[in-house]
């Protein structure tokens, strides 16, 4: 395990330069450049907000006389979801997509994982800054509890990375996983209170939502950015413990399976 971290330090410039190169390659011929990274999720937010704001604005608990409350609620959820979704989606196919590189070039494979995480963080930061601009136009700046957002994002990254790395390793040996995950992510999106609030679900089904590990994370984003609440550790501690266990298991699995992965690819 220590060797993994030492390899990351030795290859840190390779990681940073690759992230920079990927951004340049993606937008080199685009007139809007990096704006495309934030336009897609923001357009999704605007569509949901336009269609559902009238229905949902009266159903947000603890919100009175704020016509933009649902839009902020939705943007907060999308911010958390986009970080989770990008890391998980890219990790699942990471080793399969880089098969030629892994077979021909000798370098620590863990650097590929860090490149994925680094790029996802940059994308999420740009999206967050764009949302702050929108909040400013709406006159609804986040409160002081925004300081908890980096810690919540770290838990989100740990959860997405642990799960994504496990699935990514298994996907090398069982390619059906790469086909199943996008479908599962679509289902998970609608099973997580992002577009709706949990209170609109019939009470007999609400308890099932709490079995979703992503629910406390997304609720944390919404609590911070809409309600200016601190983190609710009662719900997050279980997710933090699960994320740490999965991440440790994922790193051990990755280290053990690395030689067989190259042969399988």
Secondary structure, DSSP 4 states (H G I P E B T S, - for coil): -HHHHHHHHHTHHHHHHHHHHHHHHHHTT-SSGGGHHHHHHHHHHHHHHHHHHHHHGGGSTT--S-TTHHHHHHHHHHHHHHHHHHHHHHHHTHHHHTHHHHHH--S-THHHHHHHHHHHHHHHHHHHHHHHHHHHHHT----GGGGGHHHHHHHHHHHHHHHHHHHHHHHHH-THHHHHHHHHHHHHHHHSTTSS-GGGS-HHHHHHHTT-HHHHHHHHHHHHHTT-PPP-HHHHHHHHHHHHHHHHHHHHHHHHHHHHHHHH-
